[in-house]
Amino acid sequence: MSKTIDLQIEKSRVLIDGLRKNIESLKDKGFSTEELDRMSAELDELKVANDECDQVREQLSQKVKKVNGILTNVKEKFAEKKKTIKGYYPQEEWIRYGVQDKR
């Protein structure tokens, strides 16, 4: 769970608990048990949604690692083949083998 969301849930729960304990003195200020129940339900929704995001982040992290591994492999093979062409053929012929740069 992200630290920001975790802290918000904790602070909100403490606030809701405090408000519930003093609901009688707060009713004339527009507070109601129903409203506190809705706020508590929103916190539950936030926790569920954040847990889902954490799962997606983990899946994405694994996929990114896989992609980066494949990319590294492709780059290494490309560089190896390019180096071979540059080592055996003069610069004027590199383009014939698909080596585009002339460095």
VENUR-V12358 format. One record per pair of residues at least 12 apart in sequence whose ideal C-beta (glycine too) atoms are under 7 Angstrom apart, sorted by the first residue. I is the first residue (numbers start at 1). J is the second residue. Records with the same first field share a line. If there is no record, write none. Layout:
# VENUR-V12358
I->J / J
This chain:
# VENUR-V12358
1->50 / 54
2->50
5->46 / 50
9->43 / 46 / 47
12->39 / 43
13->43
16->36 / 39 / 40
19->31 / 36
20->36
82->99
85->97 / 99
86->99
